[in-house]
Amino acid sequence: MSNLNVSSSIPSHARGAVRAFIKGQAGFEAWIAAKGIESRNALNSHLIEYALENGLADQVEAIMSAPSLPAAMETACEEFDKPAAPAAPAAPMVDAPAADPIVVSAILAPVEAFLSPLVRAELEKALAPVIHAANKPATVVEKIVEKTITVTQNLAPLPVGAMPYAVQQGKVTIGSLFGFRGNDAGKMISTWESHGAAPFIDPFYVIDKSTMAMLATAIERGSNVWLGGPSGTGKSTMPEQFAAYTGRPCVTFSFDAQTEIADLLGGQAVMADGSTGWVDGALIQAVKRPGTVIILDELTASNPGVQFVFHGLASDSRSYVLPTGEKVTCAPGVVFVAADNTFGFGDETGQYAGTHVANAALVNRFKRVLAIDYLSKAEESKALHNHTLAPKPACDALAEFVARARKMPEMEGIVLSLRQMIGFVQCVQDGFAAKPAFQATFLNRLPRAERAALETLFTLQWSNEFTQAMTGSAGEPAAPSENNSPAAQAFDDEISASFTR
């Protein structure tokens, strides 16, 4: 029985073969068109979904589990990686004796039974330059090895058993990668192979097209980005999912008043042989890995000394001198993304205790400053449905209610986030009535006056509406005494009346 499902990941080496196999099926073009998606913009999840619906799961799994290269190709690649022996001073350089040539039939043998003539012809065309390069004499291959050394020569040596460095693979359009159309869809960004160091793609993540395009193109340029906005708007999730989709390594550092410089940089430690030596901290390890997206979560919550570490690393020099005297320079592709409740000049709302005003020179290290706000009502409803599978009318009703509540003068500066919405729906799904669920997920975290305002709006206008959307019935109306909670009594009667006008 097949273990394939829509969340399955297609290995990098098999993506081209799976895509060619599925797109070679006679009914695929009509199937993908019915979804309103162009064939060239089909995601891997669409390919797997088509395979599951059309009984092709076993064939796709066979392609995914097949080796990326047959033994002959692997042997040839191992030979390429060996350093060429130096030629004798007086002897001219000659080509090495030719080994048995690599042919396309040997490469396609593991999946030959699953290939239509059209798909096989396309694969032959794609493999032609690879086979041509593999069959060249050793003297030509030596140049390829030299190029690889040039790319990695400034990288720190990897510890024994460490994951290989990430490498840039190629470029794709933003629209094809994230599955959207529009003015920004044609912009090109790089994809990476990070050997398992990239985050997992969240299939339920709702992408804000314009903001993601702004973030992605900045990172493509190697520019640092500052994301500012209320808690719960997805500031840290956005760069994490960018890294997931592009295959980049991603590391998140969460800051508070207790964060110390040594936590980031490292320090002296006892080595395995009993000697004492310097051990890099998590930040230094991260900046030495190419392509890494480094998320600085609530950077302004740390003290100025900690923030000063990033004056050098996030500057154009992208370097920092350790206490040992070693100058650490960020590896190619490393970029910093600050995800902060403020924009560096302090908390103006009074909601985020412990934040500091950042040095203006530090904020200037981030060439793009993006304001991250809540999703639109339609997007929040979609995200809520994706995460909870609650009925769409209930998700629409909750998104509409929260959007209305955010506009209340009494709720200015108060966070009403998607996380709270998800928590509320899940509480109802656990069998609790809407009112106690709302109290546990929304009301209990609010100050007295704001709580009274939101509770009144919920009780008078909305609780039964949500119950009906969730269950398909109106439910029991709230008893009059339930409207006389301490919070409701604290709320001014005139303001309470305004909600029903």
C-alpha positions in Angstrom: 0.0 0.0 0.0 1.3 3.4 -0.9 2.4 5.8 1.8 2.2 8.8 -0.5 0.1 11.8 0.7 -0.3 15.4 -0.3 2.2 16.5 2.4 4.9 14.2 1.1 8.1 15.8 0.0 9.6 15.0 -3.4 13.4 14.5 -3.1 15.4 17.0 -5.1 16.9 14.4 -7.4 13.5 13.1 -8.4 11.5 16.3 -8.9 12.2 16.6 -12.6 11.4 13.0 -13.2 8.1 13.1 -11.2 7.1 16.3 -12.9 7.8 14.9 -16.3 5.9 11.7 -15.6 2.8 13.4 -14.2 2.7 16.1 -16.9 3.0 13.3 -19.6 -0.3 11.9 -18.5 -3.1 12.5 -21.0 -5.5 13.9 -18.4 -3.2 16.2 -16.5 -3.6 19.4 -18.5 -7.4 19.3 -18.2 -7.1 18.4 -14.5 -4.8 21.3 -13.6 -6.7 23.7 -15.8 -9.9 22.9 -13.9 -8.2 24.2 -10.8 -7.5 27.5 -12.5 -3.7 26.9 -12.5 -1.4 26.9 -15.5 0.6 23.7 -16.0 3.9 25.5 -15.7 2.8 26.8 -12.3 1.8 23.4 -10.8 3.4 22.8 -7.4 4.8 19.5 -6.2 1.7 19.1 -4.0 -0.5 19.3 -7.2 1.5 16.6 -8.8 1.1 14.3 -5.8 -2.6 15.1 -5.6 -3.1 14.1 -9.2 -1.1 10.9 -8.7 -3.3 9.9 -5.7 -6.5 10.7 -7.6 -5.5 8.7 -10.7 -3.9 5.6 -9.2 -0.4 6.6 -10.0 0.9 6.7 -6.4 3.0 3.5 -6.7 4.7 4.7 -9.9 5.5 8.1 -8.3 6.9 6.4 -5.2 9.1 4.2 -7.4 10.5 7.2 -9.2 11.1 9.0 -5.8 12.9 6.0 -4.3 15.0 5.3 -7.4 18.7 6.3 -7.1 19.5 9.7 -8.4 22.3 8.2 -10.6 23.1 4.6 -11.5 26.3 3.0 -10.2 28.2 3.9 -13.3 27.4 7.6 -12.9 28.3 7.6 -9.2 31.6 5.9 -9.9 32.4 8.5 -12.5 31.5 11.3 -10.2 33.8 9.9 -7.5 36.6 9.8 -10.0 35.9 13.4 -10.9 36.4 14.4 -7.3 39.8 12.9 -7.0 42.7 15.4 -7.5 44.5 15.0 -10.7 48.0 13.6 -10.5 50.7 16.3 -11.3 52.2 15.8 -14.7 56.0 15.3 -15.1 57.8 18.5 -15.8 58.9 17.6 -19.3 55.9 15.7 -20.3 52.9 17.4 -22.0 49.4 17.0 -20.5 47.4 14.4 -22.2 43.8 13.1 -21.7 43.3 10.1 -19.4 42.3 6.9 -21.1 38.5 6.9 -21.7 36.4 4.7 -19.4 33.3 3.0 -20.6 31.0 5.8 -21.8 27.8 6.6 -19.8 24.6 6.2 -21.8 21.1 7.5 -21.2 19.6 4.0 -21.1 21.6 3.1 -18.0 20.5 6.2 -16.2 16.8 5.7 -17.0 16.8 1.9 -16.4 15.3 2.1 -12.8 12.2 4.0 -14.0 12.0 2.9 -17.7 8.8 1.0 -17.1 7.0 4.1 -16.0 8.0 6.4 -18.8 5.8 7.2 -21.8 7.7 7.9 -25.1 7.1 11.6 -24.8 8.4 11.8 -21.2 11.4 9.6 -22.1 12.3 12.0 -25.0 12.1 15.0 -22.7 14.4 13.3 -20.1 16.9 12.3 -22.8 17.0 15.9 -23.9 17.5 17.1 -20.3 20.2 14.5 -19.5 22.2 15.1 -22.7 24.5 17.9 -21.3 25.1 15.9 -18.1 26.1 12.8 -20.0 28.3 14.9 -22.4 30.1 16.4 -19.4 30.5 13.0 -17.7 32.1 11.4 -20.7 34.7 14.2 -21.2 38.4 13.3 -20.5 39.8 13.9 -17.0 41.7 17.0 -18.0 38.5 18.8 -18.7 36.9 17.6 -15.5 39.8 19.0 -13.5 38.5 22.5 -14.3 35.2 21.7 -12.7 36.8 20.7 -9.4 38.8 23.9 -9.4 35.6 25.9 -9.8 34.1 24.1 -6.8 37.1 25.0 -4.6 36.8 28.6 -5.7 33.2 28.8 -4.4 33.9 27.3 -1.0 37.5 28.4 -0.3 36.5 31.1 2.2 34.1 28.8 4.2 35.0 27.5 7.6 35.9 23.8 7.7 33.0 21.6 8.7 33.2 19.6 12.0 33.3 15.8 11.6 29.9 14.5 10.9 28.4 17.9 10.2 25.8 18.5 7.5 27.2 19.6 4.1 27.1 23.3 3.2 24.1 24.6 1.4 24.6 25.3 -2.3 22.7 27.5 -4.7 20.9 25.5 -7.4 19.2 27.9 -9.8 16.6 30.6 -10.2 12.8 30.5 -10.5 10.1 33.1 -10.6 8.4 34.1 -7.3 5.0 33.3 -8.8 5.9 29.7 -9.8 7.5 29.1 -6.4 4.8 30.5 -4.2 1.8 29.8 -6.5 0.5 33.3 -7.3 0.1 35.6 -10.2 0.3 39.4 -10.6 2.8 42.2 -11.1 5.4 40.6 -8.8 5.1 37.0 -10.0 7.8 37.2 -12.6 10.6 38.3 -10.3 13.5 35.8 -10.2 14.9 34.4 -6.9 17.4 31.7 -6.1 16.7 28.2 -4.8 19.1 26.3 -2.6 19.9 22.7 -1.6 20.6 22.7 2.1 20.7 18.9 2.7 17.8 18.9 5.2 18.6 22.1 7.0 15.7 24.0 5.5 12.4 24.3 7.5 9.4 22.3 6.6 6.9 24.0 4.2 3.7 24.7 6.1 0.9 23.7 3.6 -1.6 25.9 5.5 0.5 29.1 5.4 -1.3 31.9 3.6 1.1 34.1 1.7 0.8 37.8 1.4 1.9 38.3 -2.1 3.2 41.8 -2.1 5.0 41.6 1.2 6.6 38.2 0.4 7.8 39.6 -3.0 9.4 42.6 -1.2 11.1 40.3 1.3 12.2 37.7 -1.3 13.8 40.3 -3.6 15.6 42.0 -0.8 17.1 38.6 0.4 18.0 37.8 -3.2 20.1 41.0 -3.2 21.7 40.0 0.1 19.9 42.9 1.9 18.8 42.6 5.5 15.1 43.2 6.2 13.3 44.6 9.3 9.8 43.4 9.8 7.8 45.4 12.3 4.2 45.1 13.5 1.8 43.8 16.1 2.3 40.4 17.8 0.6 37.5 16.0 0.8 38.9 12.5 3.3 36.3 11.2 6.5 38.4 11.3 8.7 35.4 12.1 6.7 32.9 10.1 7.1 34.8 6.9 11.0 34.6 6.6 10.8 31.0 7.9 8.4 30.0 5.2 10.5 31.9 2.6 13.5 29.7 3.7 11.3 26.6 3.5 10.1 27.3 -0.1 13.6 28.3 -1.4 15.4 25.4 0.4 17.6 27.7 2.5 18.8 26.9 6.0 17.0 29.0 8.7 17.9 29.8 12.3 15.8 31.8 14.7 17.2 33.7 17.7 14.7 34.9 20.3 15.9 37.8 22.4 15.0 39.1 25.9 16.7 41.0 28.7 18.6 37.9 29.8 20.2 37.3 26.4 24.0 37.5 26.7 26.7 38.0 24.1 28.3 34.7 25.0 25.1 33.0 24.1 25.5 34.2 20.5 29.3 34.2 20.0 30.5 31.3 22.0 33.4 31.0 24.5 36.1 28.9 26.0 35.2 25.3 26.7 36.9 22.0 27.6 37.6 20.0 24.5 37.3 16.2 24.1 41.1 15.8 24.7 40.9 17.7 28.0 42.4 20.9 26.6 40.7 24.3 26.6 39.7 26.0 23.4 37.2 28.3 21.8 33.8 26.9 20.7 31.7 28.9 18.3 28.2 30.0 19.6 25.0 29.4 17.6 25.2 32.7 15.9 28.7 32.3 14.6 27.9 28.8 13.4 24.9 30.2 11.6 26.8 33.0 9.8 29.3 30.5 8.5 26.7 28.4 6.7 26.0 29.7 3.2 22.4 30.8 2.3 21.2 30.9 5.9 18.2 33.1 6.8 18.9 34.3 10.3 15.7 35.5 12.1 16.2 38.0 15.0 13.0 37.7 16.9 12.3 40.7 19.1 15.8 42.1 18.8 14.9 45.3 20.6 14.1 43.3 23.8 17.8 42.6 24.2 20.2 45.1 25.9 22.3 47.5 23.8 25.5 45.4 24.2 23.9 42.4 22.5 22.4 44.6 19.7 25.9 46.0 19.0 27.1 42.5 17.9 25.0 43.0 14.8 26.5 46.4 13.9 29.3 44.6 12.1 27.6 41.4 11.0 24.7 43.2 9.4 26.8 46.0 7.9 28.2 46.0 4.4 31.5 44.4 5.7 29.4 41.6 7.2 32.0 40.6 9.7 32.8 40.5 13.4 36.1 40.0 15.3 35.8 37.4 18.0 37.7 37.8 21.4 40.2 35.3 20.0 41.1 37.8 17.3 39.5 35.7 14.6 37.6 37.8 12.0 34.4 36.0 11.1 32.8 37.0 7.8 29.3 36.0 6.8 29.2 33.2 4.2 27.7 33.9 0.8 23.9 34.2 0.9 23.6 34.8 4.6 21.0 37.5 5.5 19.4 38.9 8.7 15.7 39.4 9.1 14.6 41.3 12.2 11.0 40.3 13.4 10.1 42.9 15.9 7.0 44.4 17.6 8.6 47.9 17.0 10.4 49.6 14.2 13.5 50.3 16.3 12.4 53.6 17.9 10.6 52.2 21.0 7.2 50.9 21.9 4.6 53.6 21.3 1.6 51.4 22.3 2.6 50.4 25.8 1.9 46.7 24.9 5.4 45.4 24.7 7.2 45.9 28.0 10.9 45.5 28.0 11.6 46.7 24.5 14.4 49.3 23.9 15.1 52.0 21.4 17.6 50.6 19.0 20.7 52.5 17.8 19.8 54.3 14.6 23.0 52.9 13.0 21.7 49.4 13.7 18.3 50.0 12.1 20.1 51.5 9.0 21.8 48.1 8.5 18.4 46.8 7.4 17.8 48.2 3.9 14.1 47.4 3.8 11.7 48.0 6.7 8.4 46.4 6.1 5.2 47.0 8.1 3.5 43.6 8.8 -0.2 43.9 9.6 -3.0 41.4 10.1 -4.2 39.5 7.0 -7.3 40.6 5.3 -10.6 39.1 6.5 -10.7 36.7 3.5 -7.1 35.6 4.1 -7.6 35.2 7.9 -10.7 33.1 7.2 -8.7 30.9 4.8 -5.8 30.5 7.2 -8.2 29.7 10.1 -10.0 27.1 8.0 -6.7 25.6 6.9 -5.4 25.2 10.4 -8.6 24.0 12.1 -10.8 22.5 9.3 -13.8 24.4 11.0 -16.8 25.1 8.7 -15.9 27.9 6.3 -19.0 30.0 7.4 -17.8 29.8 11.0 -14.3 30.9 9.9 -15.8 33.8 7.9 -17.9 34.8 10.9 -14.9 34.8 13.3 -12.7 36.8 10.9 -15.5 39.3 10.4 -16.0 39.7 14.1 -12.3 40.1 14.9 -11.9 42.7 12.1 -14.8 44.6 13.6 -13.4 44.4 17.1 -10.0 45.7 16.0 -11.7 48.9 14.8 -13.2 49.7 18.2 -11.6 52.7 19.9 -11.4 50.8 23.1 -9.2 48.1 21.4 -6.6 50.4 20.0 -3.2 48.9 20.7 -4.7 45.6 21.7 -3.5 42.4 19.9 -6.2 40.2 18.5 -4.2 37.7 16.5 -4.8 34.7 14.3 -3.2 32.5 17.0 -6.0 33.5 19.4 -8.6 32.8 16.7 -7.2 29.3 16.1 -7.1 28.7 19.9 -10.8 29.8 20.2 -12.0 27.5 17.4 -10.0 24.6 18.8 -11.5 25.2 22.2 -15.0 25.0 20.7 -14.0 21.9 18.8 -12.9 20.4 22.1 -16.6 20.6 23.2 -16.7 23.9 25.1 -19.5 26.4 24.5 -18.6 29.6 22.6 -18.8 31.9 25.6 -16.3 30.1 27.9 -14.1 29.3 25.0 -14.0 33.0 24.1 -13.2 34.0 27.7 -10.3 31.5 27.9 -8.7 32.5 24.6 -9.5 36.2 24.2 -11.0 37.9 27.3 -8.8 36.7 30.1 -5.7 38.3 28.6 -7.2 41.8 28.4 -7.2 44.7 30.9 -10.5 45.4 32.6 -12.0 48.1 30.3 -10.9 46.5 27.0 -12.2 43.2 28.3 -15.6 44.7 29.0 -15.8 46.3 25.6 -15.0 43.1 23.7 -17.2 40.9 25.9 -20.2 43.1 25.3 -19.6 43.0 21.5 -19.3 39.3 21.7 -22.4 38.7 23.9 -24.8 41.1 22.2 -23.9 40.6 18.5 -22.1 37.5 17.8 -21.9 34.4 20.1 -25.1 32.8 18.7 -24.0 33.6 15.1 -20.8 31.6 15.6 -22.5 28.7 17.3 -25.0 28.4 14.4 -22.1 28.5 11.8 -20.2 25.8 13.7 -23.1 23.5 14.4 -25.8 24.4 11.9 -28.2 25.4 14.7 -28.9 28.6 16.6 -28.0 27.0 19.9 -29.3 28.2 23.2 -29.5 31.9 23.7 -27.5 33.4 26.5 -29.4 33.9 29.7 -29.8 37.6 30.7 -27.8 37.1 33.9 -24.8 36.1 31.8 -24.6 39.6 30.4 -24.1 41.0 33.9 -20.5 39.7 34.5 -18.1 42.0 36.4 -16.5 43.0 33.1 -19.8 44.0 31.6 -20.7 46.0 34.6 -17.4 47.9 34.4 -18.3 48.9 30.9 -20.1 52.2 30.5 -23.8 51.7 29.7 -23.7 54.3 27.0 -20.9 52.7 25.2 -22.6 49.3 25.6 -25.7 50.7 24.0 -23.8 52.0 21.1 -23.1 48.5 19.8 -26.7 47.8 19.2 -27.5 51.1 17.5 
